[in-house]
Amino acid sequence: MKVRVQRRWFHCCRRLDNAPLENSVKNYLARTKGLEPDFEIRQLPQIISGFNKRYRARYLEPSQRWFKADWKASDHGEDKATRLLRPEVFDKFIINSDFHRGNMEQYQKAQKLSFDPAELLRTSLNVGDIVLLKQCTSELTMCVNLPQSTTDPRYTFAKKDGTLVYAMKNSVILRIPKDLPEEVNQLLKRESNHPYQKIGTIKNSSNETEILPVLTRQLIVSFTLATFTKFAWTQLPIVLKKLELIHRYLQDSRGSKHVNFMSLVRIIKNLNIKEATDAINGDAYVRKVIDESMSVVNKSIDPTTLLATYWGVREQQQNNLWGSVYTNTALLSPTTVAVLPLKKAHLFYQEVITRLESNDYQEIKAFAKLVNDKDYHSIAKRYDYIRTLLNDYAAGNIEENAVLTTIISKIFRHIDMYRDQDVTRSLCGKLLVEISPQSNSSNFILGNWDLNIPKSSGISSVEQKLYDTAMPTIVSDTDRYDFGDMPVFCIDSEDAHEIDDGISIEELDGVRSRIHIHIADPAGLFPESFDYTKSGISDDVLRVSLKRAFTTYLPDLVVPMLPKSFCNRADLGKHDRKTETISFSFELVNKEDGGLHVDYDTFQVRLGIVSNFPKVTYDKVDSILNGDDNSLPSKQKKQLELLHTLATKLLHKRIHDDNAVVFGDGFNKGLVSLSPDDDGELCIPTFYDQSQTKSTLLVSEFMILTNKLCAAFFQENKIPGVYRCYNGLNLGNQAKAQFELLKENIKLGKLPSLKDITKISSQLSSSFYSPFPLPHKMIGNTAYLTVTSPMRRGPDLINHLQLHRFLKKLPLCFKQEYLDQYVWSFQARADILKIFQRHSSTYWTLKHLEQSGTKTHDVIVTSVPQNGTVNCLFPEYSYARGTLKLDPAMKKIPRIGDTIRHCKVESIHPLDGILTLTHVNRK
């Protein structure tokens, strides 16, 4: 029975003897019929029938399709205990039943809640992995689908309740490798076109929704995530106590220091709080646990303890006990955490908070009044601790502390000229410049504790004093091969801080050439390379060098890995001075078909001496090879031409035989270089494009080949070493096909444009260090071990020390367990330097744009649109990346790689790296 609600005024109108009016009313009601929905009263059997139909369409059928298509049957013998038990037939009562719970518990027990951190090196993010995302740091999710296309490079993650989250790889801050049961094919399904309201999640189009079948969620996702979360939260209270105790032992009163995150997890797991607090033996016990836990790296750890430790560190960041946690972009796992000094961070800021919050924030009001009155002299006398607070915030040292952030916000709300502005690090910098004019040209990023340079770290400052007085040990080493008057081409930039590689060539006949790669030998300046018969290091300078791990290159400054005296002694390129090297020799053979053969049997490693260094730079070699410079003798010019020809063939061989990926000049536009002002301070940004020239090709190809040959040499002779590796990402079929098409185009000589690189950049991972050989798929090597920059890279220096001992038939300097520890510290330091190099370059780029006026810019889209915005980059500036607010009137939704013209800068904060633009619609 249907009941329709009638309008009162309709009855009134009917009482009027007015036919035209009555017809108009009838027509009006006919047109507006849909505004008054019908109400239908149904009987209970009808309600049950409708419910069952909706339930079947929305929940039962997706689970049934997944069960039959994506969960193959298998042998369930007793020896298959680690497999997920599968019902023989699908039944609707499986959903919400206890059947799967017992089987899942058995499966989880068989799996054991542990994983080897080395799995992070061997694998990439895949379906089944458990992760924490930036957008939900307190809730675990599981990866349930891979990127399907370059137009949408997002992964799909599921929460324990089945909610789907779409996020890029760089949103993952912690990954626990977790293979799916081998019987399971995939997890996600496309929702069918049933006549009921969809319950799936929209990814790109409202016409297509994705669903995690309820049976899939119950059997695979929910139980695993709930189990991990439960165990982690259960541990958290005791983990917090352990972290606070361990902090007292790890902290250094001189400044911030970093510890391996996995080692910290092991300390937490191994520490017994009762024994640790024993009044007599507790101190010795804790130190023993710390030492033993930090000496073991690649050993299984409990992922629930890992989670609890991460959550505990995040909580204690609010008390300035722990600093930033750094996640490697390839491993997607925390590699290191900063341990803040107890007195200079925790106790100091506890006192600052107390002082500034007391008496209804009276000190903040007094400070703000002095700023408003421009009484900077009084500020310097009375409020140095507030300047320290502002400086640390501008440097990015205390962003994790919510209380201090709130206090800084209150400071600005009481200052007239800043009251209505967003509180940012850049705003802190402006205030500091106002009250301390001497800070006018400073890049406050250089004051970040994690950068660990003498300017920002008390520990590094003390180490620099050691460096300033250190002198290398000069040893008379007669067992070296003298290359005599052979020309060694040390091709580098004019302003290079260290010159650590050179190339020589001997033309043996018309088809065969012998190449010698001469590498500087700073390892020979340390006692460990020649007269120690035990593992490890004892030299303080070497210990600090390996701790620094790399030469720090920022637009503002360069901090060498080695002392200046060591660099001067080991540097190549000083003509007529006999210089020690480690030299790598091999022969190349021109093939009849125009290709090139590398004769691996001729590879040779020797301690050498060279002295003939023709003066060459990248620019000079380019001029010579282009025929514009005839300053070198004809024989040396011919040698350079032959080297370039061979390097070109090596590149062709890598691309076609080894599937290497090269980009040419399609990226690295607008890199930052600083010029001095009238006072000599580096503060004027200039920009240049990195391009591949004949000289850079010549150098890079021979260095790549040398590192490849050394990897094989280390493996053949069972020498532990530090390898550089690259794992490709796991991709969906379409995305994989698009990436393979890119590689095929490269083989055809079609190097990718900036648009192409933008489209596939999200499908690229990062390289990483490993203590065992793994492929480097971007370069095209099955193993890659770097030896060509021992003055700038700690891994190369370690590999040189290993070679010294091997060539002298002494016990190796580093056993495998030593390298396991060093590799994680190298990786952590590499991550930190990469981040700060990007931050500093972004700062100077945005500062330049800030001063450039209000002109509009063309930008390239780098992300999928979300909430009316896209990420974008300036094609002419590699470090100008921001967020673009889309014009709602745009007729076409932009895709990754598209160019959007006429975009205006809306806000810019250089220290924060924040750039916001709006689209100016020009009709």
Secondary structure by P-SEA (a helix, b strand, c coil): cbbbbbbaaaaaaaacccaaaaaaaaaaaaaacccbbbbbbbcaaaaaaaaaaaaaaccaaaaaaaaacccccccccccccccccccccccccccccaaaaaaaaaaaaaacccccaaaaaaccccccccccccccccbbbbbccccccccccbbbbbcccbbbbbbccccccbbbbbbccccccccccccccccccccbbbcccccbbbbccaaaaacccaaaaaaaaaaaaaaaaaaaaaaaaaaaaaccccccccccaaaaaaaaaacccccccccccaaaaaaaaaaaaaacccccccaaaaaaaaaaaaaacccccccbbbbbcccccccbbbbccccccaaaaaaaaaaaacccaaaaaaaaaaaaacaaaaaaaccaaaaaaaaaaaaccccccaaaaaaaaaaaaaccccccccccaaaaaaaaaaaccccccccccccccccccccccaaaaaaaaaaaacccccccccccccccccbbbbccccccccccbbbbbbbccccbbbbbbbbbbccccccccccccccccccaaaaaaaaaccccccccbbbbcccaaaaaaacccccccccccbbbbbbbbbccccbbbbccccbbbbbccccccccccaaaaaaaaacccccccaaaaaaaaaaaaaaaaaaaaaaacccccccccccccbbbbbbbcccccccbbbbbbbbbcaaaaaaaaaaaaaaaaaaaaaaaabbbbbbbbcccccccaaaaaaaaaaaaaaaacccccaaaaaaacccbbbbbcccbbbbcccccccbbbbcccccccaaaaaaaaaaaaaaacccccccaaaaaaaaaaaaaaaaaaaaaaaaaaaaaaaaaaaaccbbbbbbbbcccccccbbbbbccccccbbbbbbccccccccccccccccccccccccccccbbbbbbbccc
